[in-house]
Amino acid sequence: MKRLASVWWSLIRFGFRLLYNEMAFTYDLVSVVVSLGEWRSWQRAALKHLPADKRRDILELAHGTGNLQIDLLENGYQTIGYDLSPYMGQIASRKLKRRRLKGRLVRGKAQQIPFPAQQFSTVISTFPTDFIFADETLKEVHRVLTDNGRFIIVPNGVLTGGGIGEKGLEWLYRITGQRGEQSTSIRDFFTQYGFEASLHEERCKRSIAQVIVARKIP
């Protein structure tokens, strides 16, 4: 049984690796399908938690195909997108150019953020993989945030309509490990990294977006 589970999770990880790399061109379509059209609403739920002051830079970790970069720029924020995948970078760059938006995209690992300490008022990430809770990532985010700066994460969206399709997708999320039970509270987990965290639920049309807001403690 353990061997079978190991093989299953290897296949899941391989599938996600393809989706974020060689198959990145399918990402937008896949995200619409698996969320029944709610994906962009889940992403935009993070915008409600941004600071009112738009003069300081915002760093987006794992910018993906660039949709949130577009939202941030069109709302007047100064932003830098950061992603390890060159495929995602190419797609995001094309999107920004089509809209004549001057985006700043940088390639690299979240565990090694190449920016000075306290540069960003906010670090934001929507639907990242498990790297976002890695020890090295959280230490780097803490370093580049200003005092009282916010680390905003949208880890999940939950469909609420109750239809057959939605129930099927919820089952799919569970078997791919995206509905796992937390072994510790969000508050306790982030406290050890110097953050004060809270979980928010933002209602969308047919779903609820879960948003973690972690404030850097001075």
N, C-alpha and C positions, 0 to 999 in steps of 0.2 A: 504493500500500500504506500509506504514512504517513497519507494522508488517511482511508483506511478505518479505520485504528487509532485515529485522533483521534476519528472519529465514534463508534466503539465505546466508547471510554472516556468520552466525553461522555454516552452513554446510561447507562453504569454509574453515573457520578456522579449523574445525574438520578434514577436508581432509588433510590440510597441517600438522596438528599435527600428524596424522597417518603416513604421508609420511616421516616426520623427526624422527619418533620413531618406533612404532611397524612394520611399512611397509618400514623401511629404506632400506631393502634389494632390494626394487624395484626402489630406487631413481635414480641410474645410467641409468636404462632402460627408466624410465619415462622422464628423462632429455633429453635423445637422441630423444625420440619420439616427445616431445613438441617443440623441437628446430629444428626438421628435421636434426639432426646430427651436429648442430652448437654449442652446449653447451660448448664443450671443447675449441673451438676457442674463445668463449666469455670469458671464465675463463682466458685463456692465454693472452688475451688482457691486463690484469692487469700487466703482467710481464714487459711490455714495459716501465712502469712508476716506476719501482723499482730503488733505488739508485745503483750506480756502486760499491760502497763500500760494500763488502760482510762480513765484520768482525763483524758487529752489528746484534743482533737478530731481526728477523721479527716475529710478532705475527699475526697469522691468526685467525680471529674471525669466528666461525661457520665453522669449517674445513670440515664438512660433511663426505663424504665417502673417503676423503683423496687425491683426485686427484691433487689438487693444492699443497698439501704438497709434493707429489712426484715431481712435476715440480720444486718447490723451491729447494728441496734437490739435485735433479739431476743437477741443475744449480749452485750448490755450495753455496747456502745461508744457514745461520744458522736460523732455524725456530722452532717455538713452535705453535702447533695447539691447539685451545681452543674451546670447544663445550659443550653445555648443555646435548645433547642426548647421553646416554650410548650406544645406538644402533649404532649411527654413529661412536662413538669411537671404538667399536669392529670391525666394517667393515674397518675403516681406519687403525687400528693397523694390521689387517691381510694383507692388501695391502702392507704396508711398510715392513712387515716381508718377504713377498714373493719376494720383490725386494731387500732384504737385506739392507734396508735403516734404519738408526738409527734416527727415528723420536721421537719427544717429544710431547706427547699428554696429555692435561690436561682437566678435566671436570669442568665446571662452567658456571655462568651467565655473559653475557657481561656487565651487569650493576654493576658487582662486580669482577673486574679483580684482581687476587691475585698476582700481581707483583709490584716491587718497581717503584717509579717515575722515568721517563726518562730512562727506560731500553731498549726501542725499537726504532730503526731508522725508522721503518715502521710498521703500522698496516694495514692489508689487509682483505677484505671480499668480496666474490663473491656471488651474488644472495641471500643475507640475507633476512629475513623477516623484518617487520617494527620495530623490536627492535633496529635496527642499527641506527635509527634516534631518539631514545628516549633520553631524557635529561640526564639520568644517564649514558647511554652508551657513549655519546659524551664527558661528563666530565671525565669519566674513560679513554677513549682513549687519550684525551688531557693530562691527568696526566702521563700516561706511555710512551708517546712519548718524544724523545729528542727534543730540540729546532730545528726548521726547519724540524722536522721529518714529514713523509707523512702518511696520512690516505687515503688509496686507496680503493674505492668501485666500484664494477661492479654491478649496480642495475638492469640492463636491457640489453636485446638484442633485436634487431628489424629485422625481416625477410624482405628481400628486393626483392626477386625473383618475387613476384606477382602471383604465381600459386594459384590454387584453395586450395590446402592443406595449403599453407602459409597464405592465407586470413582467412581460417577457424581457424588457430591457433592464429592469431592476434585477432580475435573475442573472442576466449577463454581467452586470456590474459586480454582483456578488462573487461569481465564479472567477472573475478576473482580478479579484482582490481589492476592488474599489469601494467596498462597503464593510471593511474590517472593523472590528470593535477596538476602541482605544484602550490600552492597558493602563493609562494614567490620564489625569485630567489635563486639558489644554493649559490651564493656568499653571499647574505644577510643572509641566513639561517645559514651558517657555521661561519660567522663573529662573531655572538653573543656567540660562543663557543671558540673563540680564534684561528680560522683557516682562512686562505686565500684559497678559493676553486675555482676550474675551472672544466668545463665539457668537456670531450674529446670524439670524436667519432672515433673508430677504425674499419676500414673496414675489414670484413672477406669475405669468399668466396661467401656466399649468404645472408649476413646480415651485420648489424652494431652493434658493442658492445659499449655501453655507459659506460664511465669510469669517476668517480668523483675523483679528486686528491685534497685533502685538506692539506695544509701545516700548521704546528703548528707555529704560530707567536711567536717569542721569547718575 
